[in-house]
């Protein structure tokens, strides 16, 4: 049973014997790096970089639903890229345009 599932995965048109498997697998590094940047201060984030990550994630998500062979790994990595890019953009926008009010100092 397990052997037949492994065999089916191995021989799938988007399986490990093809670039259709390896390209999105390595693309996960971009998403993981963006998740690691969640702890980075928002002033160090870049509008152009995060915009490219978010928009390319959306564009390639659409593309990856239309190609044959169907590749769920490619869909997932692109949706994750879009989500992390938009999250980072929201952090940057919130920091730049909606700063937290300064706490009032106590009068002595």
C-alpha positions in Angstrom: 0.0 0.0 0.0 2.6 2.5 1.1 4.9 1.4 -1.7 2.3 2.0 -4.4 1.7 5.6 -3.0 5.4 6.3 -3.1 5.7 4.8 -6.6 2.7 7.0 -7.7 4.3 10.1 -6.2 7.7 9.3 -7.7 6.2 8.8 -11.2 3.7 11.7 -11.1 4.2 14.4 -13.8 5.0 16.9 -11.1 7.0 14.4 -9.0 10.6 14.5 -7.8 12.0 13.4 -11.1 10.9 16.7 -12.7 11.6 20.4 -12.4 7.9 20.8 -11.6 8.7 19.4 -8.1 12.1 21.0 -7.4 11.4 24.6 -8.5 8.6 25.3 -6.1 10.3 23.3 -3.4 13.3 25.6 -3.5 11.0 28.6 -3.8 9.8 27.9 -0.3 13.1 29.4 0.9 11.8 32.8 -0.1 8.6 32.3 1.9 10.5 31.0 4.9 12.9 34.0 4.8 9.9 36.3 4.7 8.4 34.6 7.7 11.8 34.9 9.5 11.6 38.7 8.9 8.3 38.9 10.9 10.6 39.7 13.9 12.4 42.4 12.0 11.5 46.0 12.9 9.1 47.5 10.3 11.4 50.4 9.5 13.8 47.9 8.0 11.3 46.5 5.6 11.2 47.6 2.0 8.1 48.7 0.1 9.4 47.6 -3.3 10.7 44.2 -2.1 7.5 43.3 -0.3 5.3 44.6 -3.1 7.1 42.3 -5.6 6.8 39.3 -3.3 3.1 39.9 -2.7 2.1 40.7 -6.3 4.3 37.9 -7.9 2.8 35.5 -5.4 -0.7 36.4 -6.6 0.2 36.3 -10.3 2.0 33.0 -10.1 -0.8 31.5 -7.9 -3.2 32.2 -10.8 -0.8 30.8 -13.3 -0.1 27.6 -11.2 -3.8 26.8 -11.2 -4.0 26.8 -15.0 -0.9 24.8 -16.0 -0.7 21.0 -16.6 0.4 19.0 -14.7 -1.5 20.3 -11.7 1.1 21.2 -9.0 -0.3 21.9 -5.5 3.2 22.6 -4.2 3.5 25.5 -6.6 0.0 26.8 -5.7 0.8 26.7 -2.0 4.2 28.3 -2.2 2.8 31.2 -4.3 -0.1 31.7 -2.0 2.2 31.7 1.0 4.5 34.3 -0.8 1.5 36.5 -1.4 0.3 36.2 2.2 3.6 36.9 3.8 4.3 39.8 1.4 0.9 41.4 2.2 1.5 40.9 5.9 4.9 42.6 5.8 3.4 45.5 3.7 0.7 45.9 6.3 3.3 46.1 9.1 5.3 48.7 7.1 2.2 50.8 6.3 1.0 50.6 9.9 4.4 51.7 11.2 4.8 54.6 8.6 1.3 56.0 8.5 -0.3 55.1 11.8 2.4 55.5 14.4 1.6 54.7 18.0 1.0 57.8 20.1 3.8 58.7 22.4 3.0 58.0 26.1 2.5 61.2 28.1 5.3 61.7 30.6 4.3 62.0 34.2 4.5 65.6 35.6 6.8 66.0 38.6 
